[in-house]
Amino acid sequence: MVVILVGLLALGDMVLPWALALLVDDVFPALADKNGGWELLAIILVSLCTIYVLRNVLYFISRMISVRVSEHVCFDLRQRLFDHMQQLGMDFYKSNRPGKISSRVMDDTFRIQTFIQDKLPTLLRYIIEFQILLILLYVVNWKLALASNSRSDRLA
């Protein structure tokens, strides 16, 4: 579910520059030439506001889902680790300090939780945006996309 929401968020990010390009390329010249353009301006502005609201709603929902998933994963992992630690013998605890071990478990699971909450959705979003940009590049001008791809192969 988070991947789908992040994908929709990435699509929303791709629509914003296109709407701004319409605003600059079509609306402002029409307004300067006194040819109207007020209707298109209103449509674009309402669309921009709607897109921003939808992006914030999608971000909030995806964030809440990722927080819930990360807390569940972290709790389950901590539970398993502490159950395993209870099965260990006294020899293990004589050679290792119990406070240090439990602190390490809590710190490591917190880092996993932070990664799932913050870094993973951002990484997925950037990967999806990159794929969308590649697709758009091939749709808009496939010859230029192939030329840039072959040029980057020679540089590497």
C-alpha positions, 0 to 999 in steps of 0.5 A, a space after each residue: 500500500 505504501 508503494 502505491 501511495 508513494 507512486 501516486 505521490 511521485 506522479 503528483 510531483 511530476 504533474 506540478 512542473 507540467 502545470 507550471 509550464 502551462 501557466 508560463 507558456 500559455 496563460 501569461 502570453 495570452 494575458 499579455 496579448 489581451 486574448 483572455 486566458 482567464 479561464 485557463 488561469 483559473 483551471 490551472 490555479 485550482 488544479 495546482 491547489 488540488 494537486 498540493 492538497 492531494 500530495 499532502 493527503 497522500 504523504 500523510 497517509 503513506 507516512 502513517 502506514 509506514 509508521 505503523 508498519 515500522 512499529 509492528 516490525 520493530 516490536 516483533 523483532 524486539 520480542 523475538 530478540 528478547 525471547 532469544 536472550 531469555 533462552 541463553 545460558 548464564 555463561 553468556 551473561 557472565 561474559 557480556 553485560 546484560 544492560 549493554 546487550 539490551 541497550 544494543 537491542 533497543 538501539 539497533 531495532 530503533 535504527 531499523 524502525 527509523 529506516 523503515 519510517 523515513 528512509 525507505 519511503 523517500 528512497 522508493 519515491 525517488 526510484 519511482 520518480 526516476 523511472 517516471 522521468 525515464 519513461 517520459 523522456 522516451 515518450 517525449 523524444 525517444 531519439 534524444 533518450 537513446 542518444 543520451 543513453 549511448 553517450 553516458 555508456 561511453 563516459 562510464 
